[in-house]
Amino acid sequence: MKHYLIKTDEVAKSSIRQLVDYASASTLATAVACTATNFLQVIKTRTQVAASSEVGRIRPDDKESVIKVARNLIKEVGLLRASVKGLHMNLLHAMPASVLGMVIIEAIEPENASNEQVL
């Protein structure tokens, strides 16, 4: 009985380690994806907001095109700062969903994910 309990404990620790690995991989993948697409998200948001009258008075040429929005953004804050503007909120929004989704999927059907063979 004692041997069975030790073996069960080892399996549980192994499962927890796998779930931590999945959560870590998901966090890293989400961080890379959010960082890569953040500049486009900022431009998209600025393009949508450019239609309002308040922003139209401040930056009237933002209504013309997406390229003008990008140029104005880079002129205002610089390329590096424009690339990370709002990134922390994007990460706070995307990471929990990504981690939970990955961990839940792997906890439900772990054998399907690890035993698939690519032909």
Secondary structure, 3 states (H helix, E strand, C coil): CHHHHHHHHHHHHHHHHHHHHHHHHHHHHHHHHHHHHHHHHHHHHHHHHCCCHHHHHHCHHHHCCHHHHHHHHHHHHCHHHHHHCCHHHHHHHHHHHHHHHHHHHHHHCHHHHHHCCCC
